[in-house]
Amino acid sequence: MGAPVSDPACCWGKHRTLNIEHRTPNESWPYVATNSMFRVRRSMFDVSGINVFKPNRLFHGLPYHFRMKQFLVTVPRNLIGCFTGRRLLWHVIAIVLTFILVMSGFDWHWFLATRNPALRSWMWPAVGIGGLLPIALPLILFALGIIARNARAILAGWAVAQAELLGAFVAAVYKAVTGRVHPAHSVGADISHVFRFGWMRGGVFWGWPSSHATIAFAMAVTVFTLCPKHRWLGWVAILYAFYVGLGVSMTIHWFSDFVAGAIIGSVIGAVVGKRFGENTEH
């Protein structure tokens, strides 16, 4: 009993055929466009209003509001998760290894062995790269995700940003407590064993563990965990983290600062990557 009607008001001015099911005058006159995205309920004489169905997903696979909410909500949980269960053991391992490297004199011997100007010229860029890439990488992932309409890229941007935030916070707290003296630019007295334990006796920018190494490995392990189908990306991130860690151990940090930062950062990256990966699957 339906009759086709051409409706010029819908679908951006293009004529579409709508199937109208006739009702009695007391009933509504619903009609549904052949395009399933549009469902309209108006009288047969009023076709000026078109109710467009709006998807609740900005990109395929994830609700548009989910990613930033996940970033904010999971920060406390992931921070606590870095110190629970077997993960706490890795912090103890980082402390024990630092004690061994310091007391054995390895830190000082590493410092003496890496004073070569040519070697240091190759490693100094790690200081700048390790400080700038953590700022740029999340922004790059956000931009790529928006341009390509790729939800996973945006999710990875939030995950990497959270890993960096937690890495910077944990490293800063450790530095505030340990107060380790950073190496001098020239060879002098052995100060590799000097720690000023307390609170803020050495600030939060220098000392143990290396913030560069902690953040670099937190980023790298997060990417490695989130990209199981593109494992090469994870290995590139790991290589980047080792370059930054070794670079700062030859320039502005002791070797044990790098080792501890690599261990602690890897724990943070594993926690953040697992949490974001699980929510993506769900």
Backbone as numpy.savetxt, mean C-alpha at the origin, in Angstrom:
# Nx Ny Nz CAx CAy CAz Cx Cy Cz
-50.82 -7.45 -25.38 -51.65 -6.26 -25.38 -50.78 -5.01 -25.38
-49.48 -5.15 -25.55 -48.59 -4.01 -25.49 -48.44 -3.36 -26.84
-48.10 -2.10 -26.86 -47.89 -1.37 -28.10 -46.57 -0.65 -28.02
-45.77 -0.71 -29.07 -44.47 -0.05 -29.05 -44.62 1.46 -29.13
-43.81 2.17 -28.38 -43.82 3.62 -28.38 -42.38 4.09 -28.54
-42.18 5.08 -29.39 -40.85 5.65 -29.55 -40.68 6.78 -28.56
-39.68 6.68 -27.72 -39.45 7.67 -26.66 -38.18 8.44 -26.95
-38.30 9.67 -27.43 -37.10 10.45 -27.74 -36.44 11.04 -26.51
-37.06 10.95 -25.34 -36.52 11.61 -24.17 -35.47 10.79 -23.46
-35.42 9.48 -23.73 -34.50 8.64 -23.00 -33.30 8.32 -23.86
-32.30 7.80 -23.21 -31.10 7.29 -23.89 -30.43 8.37 -24.71
-30.20 9.53 -24.10 -29.42 10.60 -24.70 -29.96 11.04 -26.06
-31.26 11.16 -26.18 -31.87 11.69 -27.37 -32.09 10.68 -28.47
-31.62 9.45 -28.28 -31.83 8.43 -29.31 -33.19 7.77 -29.11
-33.85 7.44 -30.21 -35.16 6.81 -30.11 -34.99 5.37 -29.67
-35.76 4.96 -28.68 -35.78 3.58 -28.23 -37.22 3.09 -28.23
-37.43 1.84 -28.52 -38.75 1.23 -28.50 -39.02 0.69 -27.12
-40.11 1.14 -26.51 -40.49 0.72 -25.18 -41.77 -0.10 -25.27
-41.80 -1.21 -24.55 -42.99 -2.04 -24.52 -43.88 -1.60 -23.37
-45.08 -1.17 -23.71 -46.01 -0.68 -22.70 -47.11 -1.71 -22.50
-47.29 -2.08 -21.24 -48.36 -3.00 -20.90 -49.56 -2.19 -20.41
-50.67 -2.26 -21.15 -51.84 -1.43 -20.85 -52.51 -1.89 -19.56
-52.87 -0.93 -18.74 -53.60 -1.19 -17.50 -54.89 -0.38 -17.53
-55.68 -0.59 -16.51 -56.88 0.21 -16.35 -56.49 1.60 -15.90
-57.37 2.59 -16.05 -57.01 3.97 -15.69 -56.58 4.13 -14.25
-57.06 3.26 -13.34 -56.72 3.39 -11.93 -55.35 2.79 -11.59
-54.76 2.10 -12.54 -53.49 1.46 -12.28 -52.35 2.27 -12.91
-51.15 2.01 -12.41 -49.99 2.69 -12.98 -49.71 2.13 -14.36
-48.93 2.86 -15.10 -48.60 2.47 -16.47 -47.09 2.18 -16.54
-46.67 1.06 -16.00 -45.23 0.78 -16.03 -44.80 0.36 -17.42
-43.60 0.79 -17.80 -43.02 0.24 -19.01 -41.51 0.11 -18.79
-40.94 -0.87 -19.39 -39.55 -1.20 -19.18 -38.83 -1.12 -20.51
-37.72 -0.40 -20.54 -36.95 -0.30 -21.77 -36.28 -1.63 -22.08
-36.03 -1.85 -23.36 -35.38 -3.08 -23.75 -33.96 -3.14 -23.21
-33.31 -2.00 -22.94 -32.03 -1.98 -22.28 -32.27 -2.19 -20.79
-31.72 -3.25 -20.21 -32.05 -3.64 -18.84 -31.52 -2.67 -17.80
-30.66 -1.72 -18.17 -30.15 -0.77 -17.20 -31.19 0.27 -16.83
-32.27 0.41 -17.60 -33.26 1.44 -17.35 -34.58 0.78 -16.95
-35.14 1.27 -15.87 -36.47 0.84 -15.47 -37.27 2.09 -15.10
-38.38 2.31 -15.80 -39.12 3.56 -15.67 -40.57 3.27 -15.30
-41.11 4.09 -14.41 -42.53 3.99 -14.08 -43.13 5.39 -14.19
-43.83 5.62 -15.29 -44.52 6.89 -15.53 -45.80 6.58 -16.31
-46.70 7.54 -16.34 -47.89 7.35 -17.15 -47.49 7.39 -18.61
-48.33 6.86 -19.47 -48.00 6.76 -20.88 -47.91 8.14 -21.52
-48.44 9.17 -20.81 -48.40 10.52 -21.36 -47.23 11.33 -20.78
-46.52 10.78 -19.79 -45.41 11.51 -19.17 -44.16 10.63 -19.27
-43.37 10.91 -20.25 -42.15 10.14 -20.45 -40.92 11.03 -20.27
-41.10 12.16 -19.60 -39.97 13.08 -19.43 -39.02 12.63 -18.34
-39.50 11.84 -17.39 -38.63 11.39 -16.30 -38.17 9.98 -16.52
-36.90 9.78 -16.47 -36.33 8.45 -16.65 -35.48 8.14 -15.43
-35.84 7.10 -14.71 -35.07 6.68 -13.55 -33.97 5.74 -14.01
-32.76 6.19 -13.92 -31.63 5.38 -14.38 -31.08 4.58 -13.23
-30.92 3.29 -13.47 -30.33 2.41 -12.47 -28.84 2.72 -12.34
-28.39 3.07 -11.13 -26.99 3.40 -10.90 -26.31 2.22 -10.22
-25.30 1.68 -10.84 -24.60 0.55 -10.22 -23.95 0.99 -8.91
-23.91 0.07 -7.93 -23.27 0.39 -6.66 -21.79 0.06 -6.69
-21.22 -0.12 -7.88 -19.80 -0.40 -8.00 -19.19 0.55 -9.01
-18.16 1.25 -8.57 -17.50 2.17 -9.47 -16.68 1.42 -10.49
-15.95 0.40 -10.04 -15.18 -0.44 -10.93 -15.62 -1.87 -10.71
-15.42 -2.68 -11.69 -15.83 -4.08 -11.59 -15.06 -4.77 -10.48
-15.77 -5.39 -9.56 -15.13 -6.20 -8.56 -15.12 -5.62 -7.16
-15.17 -4.30 -6.98 -15.10 -3.72 -5.66 -16.03 -2.52 -5.57
-16.78 -2.40 -4.46 -17.60 -1.21 -4.26 -16.72 0.03 -4.22
-17.28 1.16 -4.72 -16.45 2.36 -4.86 -16.00 2.90 -3.52
-16.79 2.69 -2.44 -16.44 3.24 -1.14 -15.60 2.29 -0.31
-15.33 1.10 -0.84 -14.74 0.05 -0.03 -13.26 0.29 0.25
-12.53 0.80 -0.74 -11.08 0.80 -0.65 -10.56 1.74 0.44
-11.03 2.99 0.46 -10.54 3.91 1.48 -11.04 3.50 2.86
-12.24 3.00 2.92 -12.78 2.52 4.20 -11.92 1.39 4.74
-11.53 0.49 3.87 -10.68 -0.62 4.29 -9.34 -0.10 4.80
-8.78 0.89 4.12 -7.51 1.48 4.55 -7.61 2.02 5.97
-8.69 2.76 6.27 -8.83 3.39 7.57 -9.17 2.38 8.66
-10.09 1.48 8.36 -10.58 0.55 9.38 -9.51 -0.45 9.78
-8.70 -0.90 8.84 -7.75 -1.97 9.13 -6.42 -1.48 9.69
-6.18 -0.17 9.77 -4.90 0.32 10.30 -4.64 -0.18 11.73
-5.56 0.02 12.69 -5.28 -0.48 14.05 -5.14 -2.00 14.10
-5.99 -2.70 13.37 -5.95 -4.16 13.39 -4.64 -4.68 12.82
-4.19 -4.11 11.72 -2.94 -4.57 11.11 -1.73 -4.18 11.95
-1.79 -3.03 12.61 -0.70 -2.63 13.49 -0.55 -3.64 14.63
-1.65 -4.00 15.24 -1.61 -5.00 16.32 -1.17 -6.35 15.76
-1.64 -6.67 14.55 -1.27 -7.95 13.94 0.21 -8.11 13.71
0.93 -7.01 13.57 2.39 -7.09 13.36 3.14 -7.54 14.61
2.46 -7.55 15.76 3.12 -7.91 17.02 2.45 -9.09 17.72
1.60 -9.82 17.03 0.90 -10.93 17.65 1.40 -12.26 17.11
1.30 -13.29 17.96 1.64 -14.65 17.54 3.11 -14.78 17.14
3.32 -15.53 16.07 4.69 -15.78 15.61 5.35 -14.54 15.03
4.54 -13.54 14.65 5.14 -12.32 14.10 5.96 -11.57 15.14
5.57 -11.68 16.41 6.35 -11.06 17.47 7.74 -11.69 17.54
7.83 -12.97 17.23 9.13 -13.65 17.24 10.10 -13.02 16.25
9.58 -12.55 15.10 10.46 -11.92 14.12 11.05 -10.62 14.64
10.33 -9.90 15.46 10.88 -8.70 16.09 12.02 -9.09 17.04
11.81 -10.17 17.77 12.86 -10.65 18.67 14.09 -11.07 17.87
13.87 -11.74 16.73 14.99 -12.14 15.87 15.76 -10.92 15.38
15.04 -9.87 14.99 15.70 -8.64 14.54 16.57 -8.05 15.65
16.08 -8.08 16.88 16.85 -7.55 18.01 18.08 -8.42 18.28
17.89 -9.73 18.26 19.00 -10.64 18.54 20.08 -10.53 17.47
19.67 -10.47 16.19 20.65 -10.32 15.12 21.42 -9.01 15.24
20.71 -7.96 15.62 21.39 -6.68 15.82 22.43 -6.79 16.92
22.07 -7.43 18.00 23.02 -7.62 19.11 24.26 -8.38 18.64
24.06 -9.43 17.85 25.19 -10.23 17.36 26.07 -9.40 16.42
25.44 -8.66 15.49 26.20 -7.88 14.52 26.98 -6.76 15.19
26.42 -6.19 16.25 27.11 -5.11 16.95 28.25 -5.66 17.80
27.96 -6.67 18.61 28.96 -7.18 19.54 30.09 -7.92 18.85
29.81 -8.48 17.68 30.87 -9.18 16.94 31.78 -8.21 16.18
31.38 -6.97 16.10 32.15 -5.97 15.37 31.85 -5.93 13.88
30.86 -6.72 13.43 30.56 -6.76 12.00 30.10 -5.40 11.49
29.29 -4.70 12.26 28.82 -3.38 11.83 29.99 -2.45 11.52
30.99 -2.45 12.40 32.12 -1.56 12.21 32.97 -2.00 11.01
33.17 -3.30 10.86 33.95 -3.79 9.73 33.22 -3.52 8.40
31.91 -3.64 8.40 31.13 -3.31 7.20 31.27 -1.83 6.86
31.25 -1.00 7.88 31.42 0.44 7.67 32.79 0.74 7.05
33.82 0.12 7.56 35.17 0.35 7.04 35.32 -0.18 5.62
34.67 -1.30 5.32 34.82 -1.93 4.00 34.03 -1.22 2.91
33.14 -0.33 3.28 32.28 0.32 2.27 32.59 1.80 2.14
33.81 2.20 2.43 34.20 3.61 2.30 34.70 3.93 0.88
34.67 2.97 -0.02 35.15 3.19 -1.37 34.29 4.25 -2.06
34.88 5.32 -2.59 34.08 6.40 -3.21 33.24 5.93 -4.39
33.79 5.02 -5.23 33.04 4.54 -6.38 31.81 3.75 -5.93
31.99 2.90 -4.92 30.87 2.11 -4.41 29.81 3.01 -3.80
30.23 3.99 -3.04 29.27 4.89 -2.41 28.52 5.75 -3.43
29.17 6.06 -4.55 28.49 6.83 -5.59 27.36 6.03 -6.22
27.50 4.71 -6.24 26.43 3.85 -6.76 25.30 3.67 -5.74
25.62 3.80 -4.48 24.65 3.52 -3.43 23.95 4.76 -2.87
24.55 5.95 -3.05 23.91 7.16 -2.53 22.51 7.41 -3.11
22.26 7.12 -4.40 20.89 7.34 -4.92 19.82 6.56 -4.17
20.20 5.48 -3.49 19.22 4.70 -2.73 18.57 5.53 -1.64
19.31 6.49 -1.10 18.76 7.35 -0.04 17.61 8.19 -0.59
17.83 8.83 -1.74 16.76 9.65 -2.33 15.61 8.83 -2.88
15.95 7.73 -3.56 14.90 6.88 -4.12 14.04 6.29 -3.01
14.69 5.84 -1.94 13.95 5.27 -0.82 13.09 6.27 -0.09
13.36 7.56 -0.28 12.52 8.58 0.34 11.41 9.08 -0.54
11.63 9.05 -1.87 10.64 9.62 -2.79 9.65 8.58 -3.33
10.12 7.37 -3.62 9.21 6.38 -4.21 8.04 6.01 -3.30
8.23 5.93 -1.98 7.06 5.67 -1.13 5.97 6.72 -1.25
6.33 7.94 -1.63 5.32 8.97 -1.85 4.69 8.81 -3.23
5.53 8.52 -4.23 5.05 8.49 -5.61 4.27 7.22 -5.95
4.67 6.07 -5.41 4.07 4.80 -5.85 2.56 4.73 -5.60
2.06 5.05 -4.41 0.60 5.01 -4.24 -0.13 5.95 -5.20
0.43 7.14 -5.42 -0.21 8.09 -6.34 -0.23 7.54 -7.77
0.85 6.88 -8.17 0.91 6.28 -9.50 -0.14 5.18 -9.64
-0.26 4.35 -8.61 -1.24 3.26 -8.66 -2.66 3.81 -8.69
-2.93 4.87 -7.92 -4.25 5.49 -7.96 -4.56 6.01 -9.37
-3.59 6.71 -9.96 -3.80 7.29 -11.29 -4.03 6.20 -12.33
-3.22 5.16 -12.29 -3.39 4.06 -13.25 -4.73 3.37 -13.06
-5.13 3.19 -11.81 -6.41 2.53 -11.56 -7.59 3.34 -12.05
-7.53 4.67 -11.88 -8.63 5.52 -12.33 -8.67 5.58 -13.86
-7.49 5.73 -14.49 -7.45 5.83 -15.94 -7.89 4.53 -16.60
-7.39 3.40 -16.07 -7.70 2.09 -16.66 -8.96 1.48 -16.06
-9.59 2.16 -15.09 -10.76 1.63 -14.40 -10.45 0.24 -13.84
-9.33 0.17 -13.14 -8.85 -1.09 -12.59 -8.90 -1.00 -11.07
-9.82 -1.74 -10.46 -9.99 -1.67 -9.01 -8.81 -2.24 -8.27
-8.17 -3.24 -8.84 -7.04 -3.86 -8.16 -5.86 -2.90 -8.04
-5.66 -2.08 -9.04 -4.57 -1.10 -8.98 -4.82 -0.09 -7.87
-6.07 0.36 -7.74 -6.41 1.31 -6.68 -6.29 0.63 -5.32
-6.74 -0.60 -5.22 -6.61 -1.34 -3.96 -5.15 -1.51 -3.59
-4.30 -1.82 -4.57 -2.87 -1.95 -4.31 -2.29 -0.63 -3.83
-2.77 0.49 -4.37 -2.31 1.79 -3.92 -2.62 2.03 -2.45
-3.83 1.68 -2.03 -4.19 1.84 -0.62 -3.39 0.89 0.25
-3.18 -0.34 -0.22 -2.42 -1.32 0.57 -0.97 -0.86 0.75
-0.34 -0.42 -0.33 1.04 0.06 -0.25 1.13 1.28 0.67
0.17 2.18 0.56 0.17 3.37 1.42 0.06 2.99 2.89
-0.79 2.00 3.19 -0.91 1.59 4.59 0.36 0.91 5.08
0.97 0.08 4.23 2.23 -0.58 4.62 3.31 0.45 4.91
3.38 1.50 4.10 4.36 2.57 4.33 4.07 3.29 5.63
2.80 3.59 5.87 2.42 4.30 7.09 2.79 3.50 8.33
2.46 2.21 8.33 2.78 1.37 9.48 4.29 1.19 9.62
4.99 1.04 8.50 6.43 0.89 8.57 7.11 2.12 9.16
6.67 3.30 8.71 7.24 4.54 9.24 6.94 4.69 10.74
5.74 4.34 11.14 5.34 4.49 12.55 6.12 3.54 13.45
6.18 2.26 13.06 6.88 1.27 13.89 8.37 1.61 13.98
8.99 1.98 12.86 10.41 2.34 12.88 10.64 3.56 13.76
9.75 4.55 13.69 9.90 5.76 14.51 9.82 5.45 16.00
8.91 4.55 16.38 8.79 4.19 17.80 10.05 3.47 18.28
10.54 2.54 17.47 11.78 1.85 17.84 12.93 2.85 17.98
13.04 3.79 17.05 14.12 4.78 17.11 14.00 5.66 18.35
12.77 6.03 18.69 12.57 6.86 19.86 13.02 6.17 21.14
12.96 4.84 21.14 13.33 4.07 22.34 14.81 3.73 22.36
15.38 3.37 21.20 16.76 2.88 21.17 17.79 4.00 21.06
17.49 5.07 20.33 18.40 6.21 20.25 19.79 5.87 19.74
19.89 5.07 18.71 21.21 4.67 18.22 21.88 5.81 17.45
23.18 5.92 17.61 23.95 6.93 16.91 24.21 6.46 15.49
24.02 7.33 14.51 24.24 6.96 13.12 25.72 7.09 12.78
26.18 6.38 11.76 27.62 6.44 11.41 28.02 7.81 10.89
29.29 8.15 11.12 29.84 9.40 10.62 30.17 9.25 9.14
30.34 10.37 8.48 30.68 10.35 7.06 32.15 10.02 6.82
32.97 10.20 7.83 34.39 9.87 7.70 34.77 8.88 8.79
35.88 8.18 8.58 36.33 7.17 9.54 36.90 7.86 10.77
36.42 7.43 11.92 36.92 7.95 13.19 36.87 6.86 14.22
36.44 7.20 15.41 36.32 6.21 16.47 35.13 5.29 16.20
35.22 4.07 16.72 34.15 3.09 16.56 32.97 3.47 17.46
31.90 3.92 16.82 30.69 4.30 17.57 29.51 3.39 17.22
29.81 2.24 16.59 28.74 1.36 16.13 27.97 0.72 17.29
28.56 0.74 18.50 27.92 0.10 19.64 27.14 1.08 20.51
27.09 2.35 20.12 26.48 3.38 20.96 24.96 3.41 20.77
24.24 3.07 21.82 22.78 3.18 21.88 22.45 4.07 23.09
21.44 4.93 22.95 21.01 5.79 24.05 19.57 5.44 24.39
19.42 4.35 25.13 18.08 3.86 25.44 17.34 4.84 26.34
16.06 4.96 26.10 15.22 5.89 26.85 14.06 6.31 25.96
13.71 7.56 26.00 12.63 8.04 25.15 13.07 9.35 24.49
13.13 9.30 23.15 13.48 10.44 22.32 14.88 10.99 22.63
15.79 10.12 23.02 17.16 10.57 23.29 17.97 10.70 22.00
17.47 10.06 20.94 18.14 10.17 19.65 17.21 10.62 18.54
16.00 11.00 18.89 15.03 11.43 17.88 14.40 10.25 17.16
13.69 10.55 16.08 12.99 9.49 15.33 13.45 9.43 13.87
14.44 10.21 13.50 14.88 10.23 12.10 16.15 9.41 11.89
17.00 9.34 12.89 18.22 8.54 12.78 18.12 7.37 13.74
18.89 6.31 13.44 18.99 5.22 14.41 18.47 3.90 13.91
18.13 3.05 14.87 17.74 1.66 14.62 16.24 1.50 14.79
15.57 0.79 13.86 16.04 0.28 12.57 15.99 1.36 11.49
16.49 1.04 10.32 16.44 1.99 9.21 15.01 2.16 8.72
14.52 3.40 8.72 13.19 3.67 8.18 13.14 3.38 6.69
14.23 3.72 5.97 14.28 3.43 4.54 14.07 1.95 4.28
14.81 1.12 5.01 14.71 -0.33 4.80 13.35 -0.86 5.24
12.85 -0.38 6.37 11.56 -0.87 6.88 10.44 -0.57 5.89
10.38 0.66 5.41 9.32 1.04 4.48 9.49 0.34 3.14
10.73 0.23 2.66 10.98 -0.42 1.36 10.53 -1.87 1.38
10.86 -2.61 2.44 10.47 -4.02 2.51 8.98 -4.17 2.81
8.40 -3.25 3.54 6.95 -3.30 3.75 6.22 -3.13 2.42
6.67 -2.17 1.61 6.09 -1.97 0.27 6.28 -3.21 -0.58
7.52 -3.73 -0.62 7.85 -4.83 -1.52 7.07 -6.10 -1.19
6.99 -6.44 0.08 6.28 -7.67 0.46 4.78 -7.50 0.24
4.26 -6.30 0.42 2.85 -6.06 0.13 2.56 -6.30 -1.35
3.39 -5.74 -2.22 3.21 -5.96 -3.66 3.37 -7.43 -4.00
4.37 -8.08 -3.42 4.61 -9.50 -3.67 3.40 -10.34 -3.29
2.77 -10.00 -2.16 1.62 -10.77 -1.67 0.37 -10.51 -2.51
0.19 -9.28 -2.97 -1.02 -8.92 -3.70 -0.98 -9.32 -5.17
0.17 -9.69 -5.70 0.30 -9.98 -7.13 0.76 -11.42 -7.37
-0.01 -12.42 -6.95 0.43 -13.81 -7.17 0.45 -14.21 -8.64
-0.37 -13.56 -9.47 -0.40 -13.90 -10.88 0.62 -13.11 -11.70
1.22 -12.12 -11.09 2.26 -11.32 -11.75 3.47 -11.30 -10.81
4.03 -12.47 -10.60 5.08 -12.60 -9.61 6.31 -11.76 -9.94
6.52 -11.49 -11.22 7.69 -10.70 -11.59 7.64 -9.30 -10.98
6.43 -8.76 -10.80 6.31 -7.46 -10.15 6.79 -7.53 -8.70
6.44 -8.64 -8.05 6.89 -8.82 -6.67 8.40 -8.92 -6.57
9.02 -9.64 -7.50 10.48 -9.78 -7.45 11.18 -8.46 -7.76
10.61 -7.68 -8.66 11.17 -6.34 -8.92 11.09 -5.49 -7.64
9.97 -5.58 -6.94 9.82 -4.83 -5.69 10.83 -5.30 -4.64
11.07 -6.61 -4.56 12.05 -7.13 -3.60 13.45 -6.64 -3.94
13.81 -6.64 -5.23 15.12 -6.14 -5.65 15.28 -4.66 -5.29
14.22 -3.90 -5.50 14.24 -2.49 -5.12 14.51 -2.35 -3.62
13.83 -3.16 -2.81 13.99 -3.07 -1.36 15.42 -3.40 -0.94
16.03 -4.40 -1.56 17.40 -4.75 -1.22 18.36 -3.63 -1.64
18.11 -3.01 -2.78 18.97 -1.91 -3.20 18.90 -0.76 -2.21
17.69 -0.41 -1.78 17.55 0.67 -0.82 18.19 0.29 0.51
17.92 -0.94 0.99 18.47 -1.36 2.27 19.99 -1.41 2.29
20.58 -2.03 1.27 22.03 -2.08 1.19 22.62 -0.70 0.96
21.92 0.11 0.17 22.41 1.46 -0.10 22.53 2.30 1.16
21.50 2.27 2.00 21.56 3.08 3.21 22.54 2.49 4.22
22.77 1.16 4.15 23.74 0.55 5.08 25.17 0.95 4.75
25.39 1.48 3.55 26.72 1.93 3.14 26.87 3.45 3.21
25.82 4.12 3.59 25.86 5.59 3.54 25.42 6.22 4.87
24.19 5.99 5.30 23.67 6.72 6.46 23.26 5.81 7.61
23.41 4.48 7.46 23.01 3.55 8.51 24.07 2.48 8.70
23.98 1.80 9.84 24.78 0.61 10.07 24.13 -0.58 9.39
24.93 -1.64 9.17 24.41 -2.82 8.50 23.27 -3.45 9.30
23.38 -3.48 10.60 22.33 -4.09 11.43 21.04 -3.28 11.38
21.13 -1.97 11.12 19.92 -1.17 10.93 19.15 -1.67 9.72
19.89 -1.98 8.64 19.27 -2.52 7.43 18.65 -3.88 7.68
19.38 -4.77 8.37 18.87 -6.12 8.63 17.59 -6.07 9.44
17.59 -5.28 10.51 16.39 -5.18 11.35 15.23 -4.56 10.58
15.51 -3.52 9.79 14.45 -2.90 9.00 13.86 -3.85 7.97
14.72 -4.69 7.36 14.22 -5.65 6.38 13.29 -6.67 7.04
13.65 -7.14 8.22 12.82 -8.14 8.91 11.50 -7.53 9.36
11.57 -6.39 10.02 10.35 -5.75 10.54 9.45 -5.30 9.39
10.04 -4.73 8.35 9.25 -4.31 7.20 8.58 -5.48 6.50
9.26 -6.60 6.41 8.67 -7.79 5.77 7.47 -8.29 6.57
7.57 -8.24 7.88 6.43 -8.64 8.72 5.24 -7.72 8.45
5.48 -6.43 8.40 4.40 -5.47 8.14 3.79 -5.71 6.76
4.63 -5.89 5.75 4.12 -6.12 4.41 3.30 -7.39 4.30
3.73 -8.45 5.00 2.98 -9.71 4.97 1.60 -9.55 5.59
1.52 -8.80 6.70 0.23 -8.59 7.37 -0.70 -7.76 6.49
-0.20 -6.65 5.97 -1.04 -5.77 5.16 -1.45 -6.46 3.86
-0.50 -7.10 3.20 -0.82 -7.77 1.94 -1.84 -8.88 2.11
-1.71 -9.63 3.18 -2.67 -10.72 3.42 -4.06 -10.16 3.70
-4.13 -9.12 4.51 -5.44 -8.56 4.87 -6.15 -7.98 3.65
-5.45 -7.20 2.84 -6.07 -6.62 1.65 -6.37 -7.69 0.62
-5.51 -8.71 0.51 -5.76 -9.78 -0.44 -6.98 -10.61 -0.09
-7.19 -10.86 1.19 -8.36 -11.63 1.62 -9.64 -10.87 1.33
-9.67 -9.59 1.61 -10.89 -8.79 1.37 -11.16 -8.64 -0.12
-10.11 -8.65 -0.96 -10.32 -8.58 -2.39 -11.00 -9.85 -2.90
-10.57 -11.00 -2.37 -11.17 -12.26 -2.79 -12.63 -12.33 -2.39
-12.95 -11.80 -1.20 -14.34 -11.85 -0.76 -15.22 -10.87 -1.51
